[in-house]
Amino acid sequence: MVIQTTIVNSHVIVSLKGGLRYADRQALTTALNQAVGPDCTKVLLDLHEVHFIDSAALSILATTHQRLKQQHKIFGLLKPTEQVMRLLTISGIHKMMPIFQSEQEASTATTA
């Protein structure tokens, strides 16, 4: 898995490439924790180059969403692939957090 973080105004985009597996859980958790700064209002996880997510990664997504929601920040998923979207739907994650199809759509979201 490759992780890249980009700051855009008051939100952070964490872009991933590859699969999200149990072995990647520490790197993913660290990247998400580092993305949340005091001026950050929104963290987006860009999944357009992710082809697989396992249950450990799904758990990290749910935990991160809950933590940021308590901080009145938005945690959303950006451009998941079709395969990843199926896993998000099967797991129910798609009902828990916002999923955006573009950065522009995400930039206008205001609910935490």
The 8 nearest C-alpha neighbors of each residue, nearest first, counted from 0:
[[1, 17, 16, 18, 2, 19, 15, 23],
 [0, 2, 16, 15, 17, 3, 14, 18],
 [3, 1, 15, 14, 0, 16, 4, 13],
 [2, 4, 14, 13, 15, 5, 1, 12],
 [3, 5, 13, 12, 14, 2, 6, 11],
 [6, 4, 12, 11, 7, 13, 3, 14],
 [5, 7, 11, 10, 12, 8, 4, 9],
 [6, 8, 10, 11, 9, 5, 12, 106],
 [9, 7, 10, 6, 11, 39, 38, 40],
 [10, 8, 39, 40, 7, 38, 41, 11],
 [9, 11, 41, 39, 7, 40, 8, 42],
 [10, 12, 6, 42, 5, 7, 43, 34],
 [13, 11, 43, 5, 4, 44, 42, 14],
 [12, 14, 4, 44, 3, 45, 43, 11],
 [15, 13, 45, 3, 2, 44, 12, 4],
 [14, 16, 2, 1, 46, 45, 49, 48],
 [15, 17, 48, 1, 49, 0, 2, 18],
 [18, 16, 0, 49, 50, 48, 1, 15],
 [17, 19, 51, 49, 50, 0, 52, 20],
 [20, 18, 52, 51, 56, 23, 53, 0],
 [19, 21, 53, 23, 22, 18, 52, 56],
 [20, 22, 55, 24, 23, 56, 53, 19],
 [21, 23, 20, 24, 25, 19, 26, 55],
 [24, 22, 20, 21, 26, 25, 19, 27],
 [23, 25, 27, 21, 26, 22, 28, 56],
 [26, 24, 28, 27, 23, 29, 22, 30],
 [25, 27, 29, 23, 28, 24, 30, 2],
 [28, 26, 30, 24, 25, 29, 23, 31],
 [27, 29, 25, 31, 30, 26, 24, 32],
 [28, 30, 32, 26, 27, 31, 25, 33],
 [31, 29, 27, 33, 32, 28, 26, 34],
 [30, 32, 34, 28, 33, 29, 27, 35],
 [33, 31, 29, 34, 30, 35, 28, 63],
 [34, 32, 30, 31, 35, 29, 36, 28],
 [35, 33, 31, 32, 36, 30, 11, 42],
 [36, 34, 33, 32, 39, 31, 37, 42],
 [35, 37, 39, 38, 34, 33, 40, 32],
 [36, 38, 39, 35, 40, 9, 34, 70],
 [39, 37, 36, 9, 40, 35, 10, 8],
 [38, 40, 9, 36, 10, 37, 41, 35],
 [41, 39, 72, 10, 9, 73, 38, 42],
 [40, 42, 73, 10, 72, 39, 74, 11],
 [43, 41, 74, 11, 10, 12, 73, 75],
 [44, 42, 12, 75, 76, 74, 13, 45],
 [43, 45, 76, 13, 77, 12, 14, 46],
 [46, 44, 77, 14, 47, 13, 76, 43],
 [47, 45, 79, 49, 48, 78, 77, 15],
 [46, 48, 79, 78, 80, 49, 45, 77],
 [49, 47, 16, 46, 17, 50, 15, 80],
 [50, 48, 17, 46, 16, 18, 47, 51],
 [49, 51, 18, 17, 83, 48, 82, 80],
 [52, 50, 18, 49, 83, 19, 53, 82],
 [53, 51, 19, 56, 18, 20, 83, 57],
 [54, 52, 20, 56, 55, 19, 57, 51],
 [53, 55, 57, 56, 58, 52, 21, 20],
 [56, 54, 58, 21, 57, 53, 59, 20],
 [55, 57, 59, 58, 54, 53, 19, 52],
 [58, 56, 54, 60, 59, 55, 61, 53],
 [57, 59, 55, 61, 56, 60, 62, 54],
 [58, 60, 56, 62, 57, 61, 63, 55],
 [61, 59, 57, 63, 58, 62, 64, 56],
 [62, 60, 64, 58, 59, 63, 65, 57],
 [61, 63, 59, 65, 64, 60, 58, 66],
 [64, 62, 66, 60, 65, 61, 59, 67],
 [63, 65, 61, 67, 74, 62, 66, 68],
 [66, 64, 68, 62, 63, 67, 61, 69],
 [67, 65, 63, 69, 68, 64, 62, 70],
 [68, 66, 70, 72, 69, 64, 65, 63],
 [67, 69, 71, 65, 70, 72, 66, 111],
 [70, 68, 67, 66, 71, 65, 72, 111],
 [69, 71, 67, 68, 72, 66, 73, 65],
 [72, 70, 68, 69, 111, 67, 73, 40],
 [73, 71, 40, 67, 68, 70, 111, 41],
 [72, 74, 41, 111, 42, 75, 68, 67],
 [75, 73, 42, 64, 43, 41, 67, 72],
 [76, 74, 43, 97, 98, 96, 73, 44],
 [75, 77, 98, 44, 43, 45, 99, 97],
 [76, 78, 45, 99, 44, 98, 46, 79],
 [77, 79, 100, 47, 46, 99, 45, 80],
 [80, 78, 46, 47, 84, 83, 77, 81],
 [79, 81, 83, 47, 82, 84, 78, 46],
 [80, 82, 84, 83, 85, 79, 50, 86],
 [81, 83, 85, 84, 80, 50, 86, 51],
 [82, 84, 86, 80, 85, 81, 79, 51],
 [83, 85, 87, 81, 86, 82, 79, 80],
 [84, 86, 88, 82, 83, 87, 89, 81],
 [87, 85, 89, 83, 88, 84, 90, 82],
 [88, 86, 84, 92, 90, 93, 85, 89],
 [87, 89, 91, 85, 86, 90, 93, 84],
 [90, 88, 86, 91, 87, 85, 92, 84],
 [89, 91, 87, 88, 92, 86, 93, 57],
 [90, 92, 88, 93, 89, 94, 87, 95],
 [93, 91, 95, 87, 94, 90, 88, 96],
 [92, 94, 91, 87, 88, 95, 96, 98],
 [95, 93, 92, 91, 96, 97, 88, 87],
 [94, 96, 92, 93, 91, 97, 61, 64],
 [97, 95, 75, 94, 93, 98, 92, 64],
 [98, 96, 75, 76, 99, 93, 95, 74],
 [97, 99, 76, 75, 77, 96, 100, 93],
 [98, 100, 77, 101, 105, 78, 76, 104],
 [99, 101, 78, 77, 98, 104, 102, 79],
 [102, 100, 104, 103, 99, 105, 78, 77],
 [103, 101, 105, 104, 106, 100, 77, 99],
 [102, 104, 106, 101, 105, 107, 100, 99],
 [103, 105, 101, 102, 106, 107, 99, 108],
 [106, 104, 102, 108, 103, 107, 99, 101],
 [105, 107, 103, 104, 108, 102, 10, 109],
 [106, 108, 105, 104, 109, 103, 102, 110],
 [109, 107, 105, 106, 110, 104, 73, 111],
 [108, 110, 107, 111, 73, 106, 105, 41],
 [111, 109, 108, 73, 72, 71, 97, 68],
 [110, 73, 72, 68, 71, 109, 74, 67]]
